[in-house]
Structure formats: C-alpha cells, structure tokens
C-alpha cells in the first residue's frame, strides 16, 4: 500500500463536522498534498490546472483530474495513491514497435482514457459521474481561474459550493508521520547547507558566492533551492535580502533566512554568524532573541493558544535584553507550503495540536546596524516539542 501524505482521518473529520460530502483540491499545494500528484506545470507557472475530488464517505473513490500532457508524471510518481484518473486536453504521443517497459505500458493506458476536453469540463463531468451533483462540495477556491466558480455554480445548480482553502489549511496543520519525516530531512539539509556556506567565509567573498555554496549543498542533498536570504553587515537588516555582490569584511554579521524543498516539503530556518568576534550588543541581542525562542519552546504543547506563544516569546526577548522588541508574529506552520497554520500572532486563539510542525522565530532588524534572527523548526508532541534539526540557533563566531 502506498504511503499517503494526506491526513485522511483529519480530512474526514473536518468534512463530517462541516457537513461536507466531498472536497475538491485545485491549488498546487492541495493537489499534491491530497493525492501525492505533483503536476509540474501547475507548480512552475500560473494557469495550468489539475484537480482532485475526495468524497468524504469513501476516500478510495477519490479521483485525480490531470492534463494529458502531464500523465507521464502520474505514471512515474511514487506518492500517488489514488487509482481513479480522468484526463483532459490534447497532447500527442507516438508509440514505438519495440517492447515496452511497465512504465511505458502504464502511460499508454492513461493516454487511452477518454478525453475530458478541459479542466473545468472534466471536473463537472466527474462530479456528475460520481453522483455528487447534489452534494455539498468544499472547493479550494485558490486554484480556480476567474469565472470558474460561477461556471461551476451554473452547471451544478443542485450542488452547494463551499470555499475550502481554509478548510484544507486546517487539515494540513497536523502532519502525518511521513510528512514529519520529510520535514525533518529538509530542515536538516537546510542546516547542513548553512554550515557548508559558512566554510567559504573569507574577506572579500560576495553574498552571491556564499549563496551559491548554500544552494549547491542543498542540491547535493537531493533538495531543491527555494529560499536564500543571505546578507552581510548592514545588508543583514533587510528582511528579504537578495544576495548581491556585496563582500564580507571582518566584524560583519552574516544573516541566513533560508530553506529548500525536499519531496514537496519546505524548510525555513534562520542562523546568524559573525566574521570575527562580535561586538557586545550583537552578542547581547542575539542571546535575547535566542531566549525568546527557547521560552516559546517551553510553553508549546497541545491545547495552548497560538497567541499565548506569541506573548511568551516577545516578553522573554524583551526581558533578556531588547526591551523595545516588537513583532507581528513569532512563527508559522510549515509543510507543502512555506506558511501553513498556525500563525503565532497576538490575535490568533487557535489551539495548538499534537503533530503540528512550526517554525518558531524571533527576528530583529535595525537599519544602519544589522539584522539578527533565530528560527527553528519543531514538531509538537504530547508533552512539548521535538526539534527537527541538530542545532537550536546559537550564535556562530567565525575566526
């Protein structure tokens, strides 16, 4: 039996609680999460569509609706657990007279399926074929094109359409064991990539060159580069710094806010190093930021409000040495998306649950001086947290 990324029990519970008969995934994140199908074109540009229909009462009857041009991926991806496939759209493939492999034969079977013409037509016909035309359908609105929601409503007048983006985010919030394994792997890769980049530190190296070392290690570890904010000196205070030709000098702060993607799952960690002995304020402020994250770790457990974690992290940071510390959030969930729920904000009373994976962070940016940041990735366990990488973000001092 294939491993499913989808938290099936949680999806079913969410559906029953909200009176939903079927979920329809449309956005890249939800299509991949719910089916295991990574549709290349959908992920790399706007416009291409793939859908997944998930009946709450019988998940084994779920269906993937895929472009004909991407059927080779359906045949070749190990995470796809849904057997029912509808294809749509024209794409020509020739067939050799030579004996075919099992993969070739599977693709040939998929190309021989009836053509659903286009994505929305295929979705409507699949809903009718599967007896859901009068159902309550939770449709992920983020992956629809302008006018498609209204078209669905016209073509399925007896169905009740419910927006499902936030429902899907709620389901994705609690990770399966396989998701945690992948998140641990990619967080560890990101941490190892930071260390590889810091080994290249020398007077005159550019941010671009250090970023290249970071991303090279990420690729060597079979992950894909995604996030690479690396800044030296005063540029480290830019929250979204893009590596430039700026060069490293003695005494500079080096700030990493970085991550990659491994088997669809994201990393987002932050690390600070100084090239030489840091000045006392850098050390003091970094220790305060680290104390804020550690204080958050102490209170994170099932049943605690996200807002309570925010308050503890901010107050601990202020008490430890930055009395004016201010933030809009101190962390976020992470998974197939870089920002899953929960958001650790002052106004969010969502309860933390066992199995949530979060990036807990305390950034500080001071223009004209530097940027400092501690960000770690954890999974929530019954009695607290488990760190998903080796280090907890202490300051690194390079000689």
Buried (B, 14 or more C-beta within 10 A) or exposed (E): EEEBBBBBEBBBEBBEEBEBBBBBBBBBBBBBBBBBBBBBBBBEEEEBBBBBBBBBEEBEBBBBBBBBBBBBBBBEBEBBBBEEBBBBBEEEEEEEEEEEEEEBEBBBEBBEBEBBEEBBBBBBBBBEEBEBBEBBBBBBBBBBEEEBBEBBEEBBEEBBBBEBBEBBBBBBBBBBEBBBBBBBBBBBBBBBBBBBBBEBBEEEBBBBBBBBBBBBBBEEBEBBBBBBBBBBBBBBBBEEBEBBEBBBEEEBBBBBBBBBBBBBBBBBBBBBBBBBEBEEBBBBBBBBBBBBBBBBBEBBBBEBBBBBBBBBBBEBBBBBBBEEBEBEBBBBBBBBBBBBBBBBBBEBEBEBBEBBBBBBBBBBBBEEBBBBBBBBBBBBEEEEBEBBBEEEBEBBBBE
